[in-house]
Amino acid sequence: METIIAVAAEASTLPQTLRVSGWRVRVRGLDEPLDELGVHTPDAIVLDLPSPRVASAIEQIRSGPGLEAVPLIALVEASELKELGSHRGLSDFCVRGGVPGELSVRLTRLVKRGLQKHNPNELRCGGLFVDLKSFEATIDGVGLDLAYQEFQLLRFLVSHPAQAFSRDQLLARVWGWDYFGGARTVDIHVRRLRAKLGHPYATWLQTIRHVGYRWSPDAGEGGDHSDEVDDTSSEPAVGPARETGLSRS
């Protein structure tokens, strides 16, 4: 289900209107910072703000990492239509109290357009950008110094959000069936990857007790991201003799 962020006053009916139409909604208040919305990149943003605050809200949102191309719609009064030309950065608008369901239709069109423009060689998650062609990963434009298997592990998990994988599954899917290392190899690479990702992205690489790991951006900081190894990973770490025979560490 697509996630819509509603930036609105407390008395606004926008969040409920969106939920009734089937959208998953996160609400942002008038006085909350808007340039941080890209931490959990939404599928679209809808503004229901007083006219004098629309321009500054658009500027804040478009300056946020990962928000440059997110569809952005503003609800406006019919008397404010002539002012829309000065609001650069808007993807669309909808007149308050207009045709029922119009906002949902416009959102659906913009979200589908955004999905069609998705580059299959790129993965984005908030400010995290993974380029599958150049084998590079950046956070807010700053490059991450990842080893080959760290990059491959990040690529695999980010491309399968909210899915839990056992260590054996990750060994097979990331390292390959012909890899002779033990399951602790995964734990070691997860630990290194978390250290390089930093806050908050390290918290998104969650440990699922008695299962393995998953990439879960929607969980924020509430998930278990401990480096402690649970009792399902009892194999010893790969020793130096086995590591030196491999070129993909």
LINMOWO-V606287 format. One record per pair of residues at least 24 apart in sequence whose C-alpha atoms are under 6 Angstrom apart, sorted by the first residue. I is the first residue (numbers start at 1). J is the second residue. D is the distance in whole Angstrom. If there is no record, write none. Layout:
i: <I,I>
j: <J,J>
d: <D,D>
This chain:
i: <2,3,3,4,4,4,4,5,6,7,8,8,34,34,35,35,35,38,38,38,38,39,40,41,44,44,44,45,46,46,46,47,48,55,65,66,66,149,157,161,161,162,162,163,164,164,165,165,166,166,167,181,184>
j: <43,42,43,42,43,44,45,45,46,47,48,49,60,61,60,61,64,65,66,67,126,126,126,126,70,71,72,72,72,73,74,74,75,87,127,126,127,249,215,215,216,215,216,214,213,214,212,213,211,212,212,238,237>
d: <6,5,5,6,6,5,6,5,5,5,5,6,6,5,5,5,4,6,5,6,5,4,5,5,6,5,6,5,6,5,6,5,5,6,5,6,5,6,5,5,6,6,5,6,6,4,6,6,5,4,5,6,5>
